[in-house]
């Protein structure tokens, strides 16, 4: 399956917000968005860009969320279709589905450094859900699920080394819907995520308008 392997900081510059794709770099103040001479979209012709159209504003909102969670267009539209079938607000349902992805949960437990690290940890079999190895980053967690790092030595060493890398880094903050035990490398989903648990500024209604056009 295809995935983006290019520079992640470029994505944050394009969207104009910190997508939290490089937590360690963000903590050291090396994020280009924090520098006045780099706080603009990538590309040599950025200075020619004028005011965005209504279509562009909605597109950028969708791209922001898609890139924050590390999804491709086809994957994102699949989640939107699921959200449309939900018995609640489509935008809120969409954000909750994205928050419940296993790679996002592992990222927010702070057992690994960054979203790419979380996806890699899941895909390489370092993560166990309810006592069974799960290598699907898109797995949807439920209330009561127990997520832990595999008991084998190399998985434990990998996770603890990753945790040392982000020691003192504020993002991602600990989540109220996750009960995390850093010593045992275990976490329990005690509630479903809410809109307030999304780490970046999002206007989900604009995404709904874009995808429903």
MIDONU-641925 format. One record per atom (N, C-alpha, C, O): residue in three letters; x, z negated, y. Coordinates in steps of 0.02 Angstrom, whole numbers, plus 50000, padded with zeros to 5 digits. Example, Ala and Ser with C-alpha at 12.3 -4.5 7.8 and 13.67 -1.06 7.14 Angstrom:
# MIDONU-641925
Ala506604961049716 Ala506154961049775 Ala506604961049835 Ala507124957749834 Ser506424964649888 Ser506844964349947 Ser506454960650002 Ser506704959850057 
# end
This chain:
# MIDONU-641925
Unk500425000049940 Unk500005000050000 Unk500445000050062 Unk500944996450065 Unk500265004150111 Unk500655004550172 Unk500604998350214 Unk500104994750212 Unk501124997050253 Unk501114991350299 Unk501614992750354 Unk502074996750346 Unk501534989450411 Unk501974990350468 Unk502624986650456 Unk502624980650441 Unk503184990250462 Unk503844987150452 Unk504284987750513 Unk504884986350509 Unk504004989850569 Unk504394990650630 Unk504494984150667 Unk504334978750642 Unk504764984450728 Unk504884978450768 Unk504234975050789 Unk503794978250819 Unk504174968650773 Unk503554965150786 Unk503474963250860 Unk502914962950885 Unk504024962150895 Unk503984960350966 Unk503684966151006 Unk503354965051057 Unk503784972150984 Unk503504978051017 Unk502734977751016 Unk502404979851063 Unk502464975050961 Unk501734974450956 Unk501464969651008 Unk500944970951039 Unk501814964051016 Unk501594959151067 Unk501624962151137 Unk501174961051177 Unk502164965851151 Unk502224968951217 Unk501664974051229 Unk501404974551284 Unk501474977651176 Unk500954982751184 Unk500274979651200 Unk499884982351239 Unk500144973851169 Unk499494970551180 Unk499504965951240 Unk498974963751263 Unk500094964351267 Unk500144960251326 Unk500044952851314 Unk499984948951362 Unk500034950751250 Unk499974943651233 Unk500454942151176 Unk500654946551138 Unk500654935851171 Unk501084933751117 Unk500684933351053 Unk500254928951046 Unk500804937851006 Unk500424938050943 Unk500704933050892 Unk500454932750835 Unk501214929150911 Unk501504924050868 Unk501764926850802 Unk501664924050749 Unk502094932550807 Unk502364935750748 Unk503084933650735 Unk503354934850681 Unk503394930350785 Unk504084927850777 Unk504114920750806 Unk504344919850862 Unk503894915750768 Unk503844909050796 Unk504504906050818 Unk504534902450868 Unk505044907550781 Unk505694904650799 Unk505944907750864 Unk506204904150907 Unk505874914150871 Unk506094917550932 Unk505684915250992 Unk505944914351047 Unk505034914150981 Unk504614911751035 Unk504844904851059 Unk504834903551120 Unk505044900551013 Unk505244893851030 Unk505884893751071 Unk505974889451114 Unk506344898451058 Unk506984898551093 Unk506944902151160 Unk507444902851194 Unk506344904351179 Unk506254907551244 Unk506504914751247 Unk506634917351301 Unk506574917951188 Unk506834924851186 Unk506274930051181 Unk506414935951172 Unk505664927851186 Unk505114932651184 Unk505114936751249 Unk505084933851303 Unk505144943451244 Unk505164947551304 Unk504584946451352 Unk504644947751412 Unk504014944151326 Unk503434943051369 Unk503554937451419 Unk503204936851470 Unk504064933251406 Unk504214927751451 Unk504724929851504 Unk504894925951548 Unk504954936051501 Unk505434938551550 Unk505084943551595 Unk504754948251572 Unk505154942651659 Unk504794946851707 Unk504974954251699 Unk504544958551706 Unk505614955751686 Unk505824962651683 Unk505654965951615 Unk505764971951606 Unk505374962051568 Unk505174964951504 Unk504424964051491 Unk504174966051439 Unk504074961151539 Unk503364959651529 Unk502934965851545 Unk502534965751591 Unk503044971151505 Unk502644977251513 Unk502624980851446 Unk503034979451402 Unk502144985451437 Unk502084988951372 Unk502714992951356 Unk503064994951401 Unk502844994051291 Unk503424998051272 Unk503335005451290 Unk502765007651301 Unk503875009151293 Unk503835016251309 Unk504115017751377 Unk504075013551423 Unk504415023651386 Unk504755025351448 Unk504275027051505 Unk504485027251563 Unk503645028351490 Unk503175030451541 Unk502665024951559 Unk502125026451585 Unk502825018651544 Unk502345013351556 Unk502125012951629 Unk501555010951643 Unk502565014851675 Unk502405014151746 Unk501865019151769 Unk501585018351823 Unk501725024251728 Unk501215029151747 Unk500515027051726 Unk500025030051746 Unk500465021751685 Unk499825019851657 Unk499385016551710 Unk499605011951745 Unk498765018751715 Unk498315015951764 Unk497825011051731 Unk497985008051680 Unk497245010351761 Unk496745005851735 Unk496455008451670 Unk496315014351663 Unk496365003951621 Unk496095005951556 Unk495355007451561 Unk494985004251600 Unk495125012351523 Unk494415013851518 Unk494075008551476 Unk494405004351445 Unk493405008651475 Unk493025003951434 Unk493205004751361 Unk493274999851324 Unk493295010951339 Unk493485012251270 Unk494165009151255 Unk494265005951203 Unk494645010051301 Unk495325007451290 Unk495334999851287 Unk495704996951248 Unk494924996651329 Unk494894989251329 Unk494654986751261 Unk494934981951235 Unk494154989951233 Unk493884987851168 Unk494374989551112 Unk494444985751065 Unk494704995151118 Unk495204997051068 Unk495774992051067 Unk495994989851013 Unk496014990151125 Unk496574985451129 Unk496384978651099 Unk496794975351068 Unk495754976651108 Unk495534970251080 Unk495544970551004 Unk495754965750971 Unk495324976150976 Unk495334977050904 Unk496044977250878 Unk496204974050827 Unk496484980950912 Unk497174981550891 Unk497534974850894 Unk497954973250852 Unk497364970850944 Unk497674964250952 Unk497534959850891 Unk497994956950862 Unk496904959650870 Unk496714955450813 Unk497004958350749 Unk497264954650707 Unk496964964850741 Unk497224968150681 Unk497964966750672 Unk498194965350616 Unk498344967150725 Unk499064966050722 Unk499234958650714 Unk499734956950682 Unk498834954350743 Unk498954947150736 Unk498914945050663 Unk499314940950640 Unk498434947850626 Unk498344945950555 Unk498714950650508 Unk498704949650447 Unk499054955750534 Unk499464960150492 Unk499054964750448 Unk499214965550389 Unk498534967850476 Unk498094972150437 Unk498164979450458 Unk498384980950513 Unk497974983850412 Unk497914990950428 Unk497184992350447 Unk496744988150437 Unk497054998250475 Unk496384999950499 Unk495864999650444 Unk495324996850454 Unk496035002350385 Unk495545002550331 Unk495374995450309 Unk494794993950295 Unk495874991050306 Unk495754984150287 Unk495314980750340 Unk494834977150323 Unk495474981850403 Unk495094978650457 Unk494364980750455 Unk493924976550462 Unk494234987150445 Unk493544989550444 Unk493164986950383 Unk492554986150386 Unk493524985550329 Unk493204982450271 Unk492964975450288 Unk492414973350268 Unk493374971750325 Unk493164965050346 Unk492574965450395 Unk492124961350393 Unk492584970450439 Unk492034971150486 Unk491384972650449 Unk490854970050468 Unk491414976750397 Unk490814978350358 Unk490554971950324 Unk489944970950320 Unk491004967750300 Unk490794961350270 Unk490474956850322 Unk489974953450308 Unk490754956750382 Unk490484952550435 Unk489784954850456 Unk489364950750473 Unk489674961450456 Unk489014964050475 Unk488474961850426 Unk487894961050445 Unk488664960850363 Unk488184958750313 Unk488054951250313 Unk487604948850279 Unk488454947550351 Unk488374940250353 Unk487754938350391 Unk487504942150432 Unk487494932250378 Unk486884929850411 Unk487044925850474 Unk486704920950489 Unk487534927950510 Unk487724924550572 Unk488014929650620 Unk488024935650605 Unk488234927350677 Unk488524931850727 Unk489094935950697 Unk489544933150666 Unk489064942550706 Unk489554946950674 Unk490274945450695 Unk490734945250654 Unk490364944250761 Unk491034942850786 Unk491324936450757 Unk491904936250736 Unk490914931150755 Unk491154924850728 Unk491284925350654 Unk491764922550628 Unk490854928950618 Unk490944929950546 Unk491594933750532 Unk491944932250485 Unk491744938650574 Unk492354942550566 Unk492974938050574 Unk493424938350533 Unk492984934050626 Unk493564929750638 Unk493634924550582 Unk494194922850563 Unk493084922050556 Unk493124917150502 Unk493394920350438 Unk493794917250402 Unk493184926450423 Unk493454930050365 Unk494204931050370 Unk494574930150321 Unk494434932750429 Unk495154933850439 Unk495534927350433 Unk496084927150405 Unk495244921850459 Unk495574915450455 Unk495624912950383 Unk496084909150367 Unk495164914950341 Unk495144912550272 Unk495594916450225 Unk495624914950165 Unk495954921450250 Unk496434925050208 Unk496974920350184 Unk497204915950222 Unk497194921150122 Unk497684916550094 Unk498344916650132 Unk498644911450142 Unk498574922650153 Unk499204922850189 Unk499154919250256 Unk499634916150279 Unk498564919550288 Unk498464915850350 Unk498464908350338 Unk498734904550378 Unk498154906250283 Unk498134899050266 Unk498834896450253 Unk499024891150277 Unk499224900250215 Unk499914898150200 Unk500324897750264 Unk500724893250274 Unk500214902550309 Unk500554902550374 Unk500384896250413 Unk500824893150444 Unk499744894250412 Unk499534888550451 Unk499684881850418 Unk499634876550451 Unk499864881850355 Unk500104875650323 Unk500814874050344 Unk501054868550334 Unk501154879050374 Unk501854878350396 Unk502334877450337 Unk502854874250344 Unk502164880250279 Unk502614880150221 Unk503124885850226 Unk503624885850190 Unk502984890650270 Unk503434896350279 Unk503494897850353 Unk503094895450393 Unk503984901950371 Unk504094903750441 Unk503784910550456 Unk504034915650432 Unk503254910650494 Unk502964916950516 Unk502474920050468 Unk502444918250409 Unk502084924750494 Unk501574928150453 Unk501894932650400 Unk501644932950344 Unk502414936050417 Unk502744940250368 Unk503014936050310 Unk502974937950252 Unk503284930150328 Unk503524925650276 Unk502964923250231 Unk503054922550170 Unk502374921950261 Unk501804919650222 Unk501574925050175 Unk501434923750116 Unk501524931150199 Unk501304936650157 Unk501804937750100 Unk501604938950043 Unk502444937350115 Unk502954938250064 Unk502934932750012 Unk503004934049952 Unk502824926550035 Unk502794920949988 Unk502214921849938 Unk502294920349879 Unk501644924149963 Unk501074925249919 Unk501214931049871 Unk501104930449811 Unk501454936649899 Unk501574942549857 Unk502104941449804 Unk502084944549751 Unk502584936949817 Unk503124935649770 Unk502954930049720 Unk503384928049681 Unk502344927649723 Unk502124922749673 Unk502344915649686 Unk502354911649640 Unk502504913949749 Unk502714907149764 Unk502114902549777 Unk502194896449781 Unk501504905349782 Unk500914901449802 Unk500434900749743 Unk500314905449706 Unk500164894649737 Unk499694893049683 Unk499034890749715 Unk499044886749762 Unk498474893349690 Unk497814891449715 Unk497424888349656 Unk497304891549606 Unk497234882049665 Unk496864878449613 Unk497224878649545 Unk496904879349493 Unk497884878049546 Unk498274877849485 Unk498444884549455 Unk498774884749403 Unk498234890049487 Unk498384896749460 Unk498754900849513 Unk498584900749572 Unk499264904349490 Unk499654908549536 Unk499204913949565 Unk498824917249529 Unk499254914949631 Unk498864920049665 Unk499334924149709 Unk499644921549755 Unk499394930649694 Unk499854934849732 Unk499474939949775 Unk499744945149792 Unk498854938249793 Unk498444942549836 Unk498404939549905 Unk498044934549914 Unk498744942249955 Unk498704939550023 Unk498004939550052 Unk497854935450096 Unk497564943950027 Unk496884944450054 Unk496394939650021 Unk495804939650038 Unk496624935649974 Unk496174930949939 Unk495814926549989 Unk496124923750035 Unk495144925849981 Unk494744921850027 Unk494684914650000 Unk494404913549947 Unk494944909950037 Unk494914902950016 Unk494214900150029 Unk493854902550073 Unk494034895049991 Unk493404891649998 Unk493524884250011 Unk494084881749999 Unk493024880650034 Unk493074873450043 Unk493214870149976 Unk492864871449927 Unk493714865949973 Unk493904862549912 Unk494494865749877 Unk494784862649831 Unk494684871749896 Unk495254875049865 Unk495894871149881 Unk495994868649936 Unk496334870749831 Unk496984867549840 Unk497534872849838 Unk497614876349787 Unk497904873349892 Unk498444878249897 Unk499104874549895 Unk499194869649931 Unk499554876749852 Unk500204873349846 Unk500744878349831 Unk500614884049813 Unk501354876149838 Unk501934880249820 Unk502074879249746 Unk502024873649720 Unk502244884549711 Unk502374884249639 Unk502894878849623 Unk503364877749662 Unk502814875549567 Unk503244869949549 Unk503944871949527 Unk504384867749522 Unk504054878349514 Unk504724880449492 Unk505234879249548 Unk505054879349607 Unk505844878249530 Unk506364875949576 Unk506484881049632 Unk506544879049690 Unk506514887349616 Unk506674892249669 Unk506124892849721 Unk506254894049779 Unk505494891849699 Unk504944892049747 Unk504964885949793 Unk504854886449853 Unk505104880149764 Unk505154874049803 Unk505734874349853 Unk505654872449911 Unk506294876849831 Unk506874877449876 Unk506734882449932 Unk506924881249989 Unk506404887849915 Unk506234892949965 Unk505794889950019 Unk505914890950079 Unk505264886349999 Unk504794883550047 Unk505124878350091 Unk505014878250152 Unk505524873950062 Unk505844868750102 Unk506364871650150 Unk506444869050206 Unk506694877050130 Unk507164880350176 Unk506784883550235 Unk507014883450291 Unk506194886350220 Unk505784889350272 Unk505524884050320 Unk505504885250381 Unk505334878250293 Unk505074872950335 Unk505604870250383 Unk505444868150438 Unk506224870250360 Unk506764868050404 Unk506864872850462 Unk507034870650517 Unk506744879250451 Unk506824884250503 Unk506344883150561 Unk506524884250619 Unk505734880950546 Unk505224880150598 Unk505134872850618 Unk504644871150651 Unk505584868550598 Unk505534861550617 Unk505594861050694 Unk506084863350722 Unk505104857950725 Unk505104857350798 Unk504754863050834 Unk504644862750894 Unk504564868350797 Unk504204873950826 Unk503464872250830 Unk503174870450778 Unk503144872650888 Unk502444870450894 Unk501934875050863 Unk501374872850848 Unk502104881450853 Unk501614886150826 Unk501794888050754 Unk502374889350739 Unk501304888350710 Unk500594886750723 Unk500474879250722 Unk500794875650683 Unk500014876750763 Unk499854869550762 Unk499494867750698 Unk499194872050665 Unk499504861450679 Unk499154859150620 Unk498404860250629 Unk498134859150684 Unk498064862350577 Unk497364864050580 Unk496914858450554 Unk497084855150505 Unk496354857350589 Unk495894852050569 Unk495534853650504 Unk495294849150469 Unk495484860150486 Unk495124862050425 Unk495584862150364 Unk495364863750309 Unk496224860450375 Unk496704860050319 Unk497004853150316 Unk497224850350366 Unk497014850350257 Unk497334843850245 Unk498004845250211 Unk498024847150152 Unk498544844350247 Unk499204846550224 Unk499644840550206 Unk499684835750243 Unk499964841050148 Unk500454836050126 Unk501134839650121 Unk501274842950072 Unk501534838850173 Unk502174842350175 Unk502664840150123 Unk503084844150101 Unk502634833950102 Unk503094831450050 Unk502954834649982 Unk503424836349946 Unk502324835249966 Unk502134838249901 Unk502054845849906 Unk501954849149855 Unk502094848549966 Unk501984855649978 Unk501294857749952 Unk501224862649916 Unk500804853849971 Unk500114855149950 Unk499654854850011 Unk499784851350060 Unk499104858650007 Unk498604858650060 Unk497914859450030 Unk497844862949979 Unk497414856350060 Unk496734856850036 Unk496284859350092 Unk496334857050149 Unk495854864150077 Unk495374866750126 Unk494784861850129 Unk494384861650082 Unk494734858150183 Unk494214852950188 Unk493614855450227 Unk493094852050228 Unk493664861150259 Unk493104864050297 Unk493244871450309 Unk493814873650299 Unk492744875050329 Unk492854882050347 Unk493134882350418 Unk492954878250460 Unk493564887250432 Unk493844887850500 Unk493304889550550 Unk492804892750533 Unk493404887550612 Unk492934889050666 Unk493254893850716 Unk493844895650709 Unk492874895750765 Unk493124900450817 Unk493724897450854 Unk494164901150875 Unk493724890850863 Unk494264887550900 Unk494924887550862 Unk495444886050892 Unk494924889250798 Unk495544889250759 Unk495954895650767 Unk496514896050743 Unk495664900750800 Unk496034906950813 Unk496554905550866 Unk496404902750919 Unk497174907550854 Unk497734905550897 Unk497844910050958 Unk498194908051004 Unk497544915850959 Unk497644920351016 Unk496984921351052 Unk496454920551022 Unk497004922951118 Unk496384924151155 Unk496044930551130 Unk496344935951131 Unk495424929851109 Unk495054935551079 Unk494344935751107 Unk494014930551113 Unk494124941751125 Unk493414942751143 Unk493114946851086 Unk493104953051088 Unk492864943351036 Unk492634946750975 Unk492044951350988 Unk491934956050950 Unk491654950251041 Unk491084954551056 Unk491324961651072 Unk490984966551056 Unk491904962251105 Unk492174968851120 Unk492364972551055 Unk492294978651051 Unk492604968751005 Unk492784971750941 Unk492154974250906 Unk492144979750878 Unk491624970250909 Unk490984972350878 Unk490724978650911 Unk490484983150877 Unk490764978950978 Unk490534984951014 Unk490954991050995 Unk490684996550989 Unk491604990150987 Unk492044995750969 Unk491894998350899 Unk491825004350888 Unk491844993750851 Unk491754995650782 Unk491044998050766 Unk490935001150715 Unk490564996450811 Unk489864998450799 Unk489695004950834 Unk489125007350828 Unk490155007850868 Unk489995013750909 Unk489805019750865 Unk489655025150891 
# end
